[in-house]
């Protein structure tokens, strides 16, 4: 008898156990979803209460220092008194109190950060990147500060000084589910500059409601530094490494991607062809064909990827799936050559670079390439 696992408990499939009444499995799954939703909401509520408390303390420190001209000694004394009054709490160190002050000073309109929408447009950040719950109008975007934890906030305040960029990373962290360490890595890697920057033809090949989302789904460059020293390997070796570190790969690709397989076989008119990596995107509702090239972009790569997209549309895609999208990842590229290569291509296709370990790239660049050898 087959069983399925959920939250460390084992449940029996309805089709294989006639003892369950009709509709029980669906009802049970609805209850599980309800519990998980309320647990998540409880976590959010706790976070909201903590941030509200810290903001109020920080705001009071600002007021008292302004009105009564109290100095730093008062904050140090307050830390000692609060730690004594609440010995089981760890949040009242003098350092954390100063962070509360900085938090309150940075966000005087807590719990909302309100940023002009025009400033997002200046940085070429599209509304399609905003979570659905984000409140926007023609002039402003309102970002709830309680979407991320206190530890996210104090790290973000230290790393990102620009308010628009902080608003972007708050939304990205919440929508992507980043831990604090992952958020800091993405900031270091220049996520805000990479997101939505691939060379693509989506506006010409996809419906308007889908093209903007597709454009913002991909970025340029992708950072595969978790692979280590791959500069002299071939595409097959890189595919193997990516599949071994699939969690890191999916994290770098972004929320919504699912890994279907590597060296995915397609038989076209009696001949076998192998796609480097086949993925599926849950929000775009389409397959994504990923081709890896260890060298600089050349126009011929587009023709091969275009062929694979057509084959997936013909043999893999179902009626419920949207048109397949191709993503070509190269070691380097000329944006002008990439744009020229996409002219006249009717399949949706994006071209981007990938980066690996920088130190090793510097060494490898002075060595002969495989085709030269």
C-alpha positions in Angstrom: 0.0 0.0 0.0 1.5 3.3 -1.1 1.9 6.2 1.4 2.8 9.9 1.0 4.8 11.9 3.6 3.7 15.2 5.0 5.3 17.0 8.0 6.9 13.7 9.2 3.5 11.9 9.2 2.4 9.3 6.8 -0.9 9.4 5.1 -2.5 6.7 2.9 -3.6 7.5 -0.6 -7.4 7.5 -1.0 -7.3 5.5 -4.2 -5.6 2.7 -2.4 -7.6 2.6 0.7 -11.4 2.2 0.2 -12.0 2.6 4.0 -11.8 6.4 3.7 -15.1 8.2 2.9 -15.3 10.0 -0.4 -13.8 13.5 -0.1 -11.8 12.9 3.0 -8.4 13.3 1.5 -9.3 16.7 -0.1 -10.8 17.8 3.2 -7.8 16.7 5.2 -5.4 18.5 2.9 -7.5 21.7 3.3 -7.2 21.4 7.1 -3.4 20.9 6.7 -3.2 24.0 4.5 -5.3 26.0 7.0 -3.0 25.0 9.9 0.1 25.9 7.9 -1.4 29.2 6.9 -2.2 30.1 10.5 1.2 29.0 11.7 2.8 31.3 9.2 0.5 34.1 10.1 1.4 33.6 13.8 5.1 34.0 12.9 4.3 37.2 11.0 2.3 38.5 14.0 5.1 37.9 16.4 7.6 39.6 14.1 5.2 42.6 13.7 4.9 42.9 17.5 8.7 42.7 18.0 9.4 45.3 15.3 6.7 47.6 16.6 8.2 47.4 20.1 11.7 48.1 18.9 10.6 51.0 16.8 8.8 52.5 19.7 11.8 52.2 22.0 14.1 53.7 19.3 11.6 56.5 18.7 11.5 57.3 22.4 15.3 57.4 22.6 15.3 59.9 19.7 12.6 62.1 21.4 14.3 62.1 24.8 17.7 62.9 23.4 16.2 65.7 21.4 13.9 67.2 24.1 16.1 66.6 27.2 19.5 66.6 25.5 20.3 63.3 27.1 23.6 61.7 26.0 24.8 58.3 25.3 25.2 57.5 29.0 21.4 57.3 29.4 21.1 54.6 26.6 23.9 52.6 28.3 22.0 52.9 31.7 18.7 52.0 30.0 20.3 48.8 28.6 21.5 47.7 32.1 18.1 48.4 33.6 16.1 46.6 30.9 18.4 43.6 31.0 18.0 43.4 34.7 14.2 43.8 34.5 14.0 41.1 31.7 16.9 38.7 32.3 15.5 36.1 29.9 15.4 38.6 27.0 18.5 39.1 24.8 17.3 42.2 22.9 18.2 45.0 25.3 22.0 45.3 24.9 23.3 48.8 24.4 24.2 47.9 20.8 20.7 46.7 20.1 19.2 49.9 21.6 21.3 52.0 19.3 20.1 49.8 16.4 16.5 50.5 17.5 17.3 54.2 17.4 18.7 53.9 13.9 15.7 51.8 12.8 13.3 54.4 14.0 15.2 57.2 12.5 15.4 55.4 9.1 11.7 54.7 9.0 9.8 57.5 10.7 6.5 56.4 9.0 6.7 52.8 10.4 5.2 50.3 9.7 5.3 51.5 6.0 8.2 52.6 3.9 6.8 54.9 1.2 9.0 55.5 -1.9 8.2 57.4 -5.1 7.4 55.0 -7.9 9.4 57.2 -10.3 12.6 56.4 -8.5 12.0 52.7 -9.1 11.6 53.5 -12.8 14.8 55.4 -12.8 16.6 52.3 -11.7 14.7 50.2 -14.3 12.9 48.3 -11.7 9.5 47.1 -13.0 6.3 46.8 -11.0 6.2 43.1 -12.1 8.9 42.6 -9.5 6.7 43.8 -6.6 4.8 41.1 -4.6 1.0 41.1 -5.4 0.3 42.4 -1.9 2.3 45.5 -2.4 0.2 48.7 -2.4 1.0 50.9 -5.4 -0.6 53.9 -7.1 0.5 56.3 -9.9 3.0 58.1 -7.7 4.1 55.9 -4.7 4.8 52.4 -3.6 4.1 51.4 0.0 6.4 48.6 1.3 5.4 46.9 4.6 8.5 46.8 6.9 7.1 43.9 8.9 7.7 41.5 5.9 11.2 40.7 7.1 12.8 40.1 10.5 14.7 42.5 12.8 18.0 40.8 11.9 17.3 41.3 8.2 16.6 45.0 8.9 19.7 45.8 10.9 21.9 44.0 8.3 20.1 45.8 5.5 20.5 49.2 7.1 24.3 48.6 7.4 24.7 47.3 3.8 22.3 49.5 1.8 22.1 53.2 2.4 19.8 54.2 -0.5 16.1 54.0 0.6 14.8 52.8 -2.8 17.3 50.0 -2.9 16.4 49.0 0.7 12.7 49.0 -0.3 13.6 46.7 -3.3 15.6 44.3 -1.1 12.8 44.2 1.5 10.3 43.1 -1.2 12.8 40.7 -2.8 13.7 39.1 0.6 10.0 38.6 1.4 9.0 37.3 -2.0 12.0 35.0 -2.5 12.1 33.8 1.2 15.8 34.6 1.7 17.5 34.1 4.9 19.6 37.0 6.2 22.8 35.4 4.9 21.3 34.8 1.5 20.0 38.4 1.4 23.5 39.7 2.2 25.0 37.5 -0.5 22.5 38.8 -3.1 23.3 42.3 -2.1 27.0 41.7 -2.5 26.4 40.1 -5.9 24.5 43.1 -7.1 21.1 41.4 -7.4 19.3 44.8 -8.0 21.5 45.5 -11.0 21.2 42.0 -12.4 17.4 41.4 -12.0 15.5 41.8 -15.3 18.6 42.7 -17.3 19.0 39.8 -19.7 19.0 40.6 -23.4 15.6 39.2 -24.6 12.8 39.4 -27.2 9.9 38.8 -24.8 8.0 42.0 -25.7 7.9 40.8 -29.3 7.2 37.1 -28.7 4.9 37.0 -25.6 1.5 38.5 -24.8 1.9 41.8 -22.9 0.5 40.4 -19.6 3.3 37.8 -19.6 6.2 39.5 -21.3 7.0 41.9 -18.4 6.9 39.1 -15.8 9.1 37.0 -18.1 11.6 39.8 -18.5 11.9 40.3 -14.8 12.1 36.6 -14.1 15.6 36.4 -15.7 18.7 38.4 -14.8 22.2 39.1 -16.0 24.6 38.0 -14.8 23.9 34.8 -12.9 26.4 34.1 -10.1 27.5 30.5 -9.9 30.4 31.0 -7.5 29.0 28.1 -5.5 30.4 25.8 -8.2 34.0 26.9 -7.4 36.6 26.5 -10.1 34.7 25.6 -13.2 36.5 27.9 -15.7 38.2 25.1 -17.7 35.4 22.5 -17.5 33.1 21.8 -20.4 29.3 22.3 -20.4 28.6 18.7 -19.4 30.8 19.0 -16.3 29.1 22.2 -15.3 25.7 20.6 -15.7 26.7 17.8 -13.4 27.9 20.3 -10.8 24.7 22.3 -11.1 22.6 19.2 -10.6 24.6 18.2 -7.6 24.0 21.6 -6.0 20.5 21.9 -7.3 19.3 23.9 -4.2 22.0 26.5 -4.8 21.2 26.6 -8.5 17.4 27.1 -7.8 18.2 29.8 -5.3 20.3 31.7 -7.8 17.7 31.2 -10.6 15.0 32.7 -8.4 11.6 31.8 -6.9 9.3 29.8 -9.1 11.8 27.7 -10.9 11.6 23.9 -10.7 14.3 21.5 -11.9 13.0 19.0 -14.5 16.3 17.4 -15.5 19.7 17.6 -17.2 20.7 16.2 -20.5 16.9 15.9 -21.2 16.5 13.7 -24.2 14.3 14.6 -27.2 13.9 12.4 -30.3 13.2 14.5 -33.4 12.7 12.5 -36.6 14.7 9.6 -35.4 17.6 11.5 -34.0 18.3 12.1 -30.3 19.0 15.6 -28.9 19.9 16.5 -25.4 18.9 19.7 -23.6 21.5 20.9 -21.1 19.0 21.7 -18.4 15.2 21.7 -18.6 13.2 23.7 -16.0 9.7 24.7 -15.4 8.5 28.1 -14.0 5.5 28.0 -11.8 4.4 31.6 -12.2 5.0 31.8 -15.9 3.4 28.3 -16.3 5.9 27.3 -19.0 9.0 25.1 -19.6 12.4 26.9 -19.7 15.2 25.4 -21.8 18.6 26.4 -20.4 21.7 26.1 -22.6 25.2 26.5 -21.1 28.1 27.8 -23.1 31.6 28.0 -21.5 32.8 30.6 -24.0 31.8 34.0 -25.4 28.5 34.3 -27.1 28.3 33.7 -30.8 25.1 34.1 -32.9 25.0 30.4 -33.9 24.1 29.5 -30.3 20.7 31.1 -30.8 19.7 28.9 -33.7 20.4 25.7 -31.6 18.4 27.0 -28.7 15.6 28.0 -31.0 15.4 24.5 -32.3 15.2 23.1 -28.7 12.4 25.4 -27.8 10.4 24.3 -30.8 11.0 20.6 -29.9 9.9 21.1 -26.3 6.7 22.9 -27.5 6.0 20.0 -29.9 6.8 17.0 -27.7 6.8 18.1 -24.0 4.5 21.1 -23.6 0.8 20.4 -22.9 -2.3 22.5 -23.8 -2.3 24.0 -20.3 1.4 25.2 -20.6 2.3 28.6 -21.9 4.9 28.8 -24.8 8.4 27.5 -23.8 11.1 30.1 -23.1 14.8 29.7 -23.8 17.7 31.0 -21.7 21.2 31.0 -23.1 23.9 31.3 -20.5 27.4 32.2 -21.8 30.7 33.0 -20.1 30.7 36.4 -21.7 28.8 38.3 -24.4 28.5 41.4 -26.5 25.1 42.9 -25.9 25.0 44.3 -29.4 25.7 40.9 -31.0 23.1 39.3 -28.7 20.4 41.9 -29.8 21.3 41.4 -33.5 21.0 37.6 -33.1 17.5 37.9 -31.6 16.1 39.9 -34.5 13.6 37.9 -36.4 13.5 35.1 -33.8 9.8 34.3 -33.1 10.4 32.1 -30.0 10.8 33.8 -26.6 14.4 33.7 -25.7 16.8 35.4 -23.3 20.6 35.7 -23.3 22.7 36.3 -20.2 26.2 35.8 -18.7 27.2 33.6 -15.8 30.0 34.2 -13.3 32.0 31.7 -11.2 34.9 32.1 -8.8 36.5 35.4 -9.7 40.0 34.5 -8.5 40.0 31.3 -10.7 38.7 33.3 -13.7 41.7 35.6 -13.5 44.1 32.7 -13.6 42.1 30.8 -16.2 41.9 33.8 -18.6 45.7 33.6 -19.1 45.5 29.9 -20.1 44.7 28.5 -23.5 41.0 27.6 -24.0 39.9 24.1 -24.9 39.2 24.8 -28.6 42.7 26.4 -28.9 44.3 23.4 -27.3 
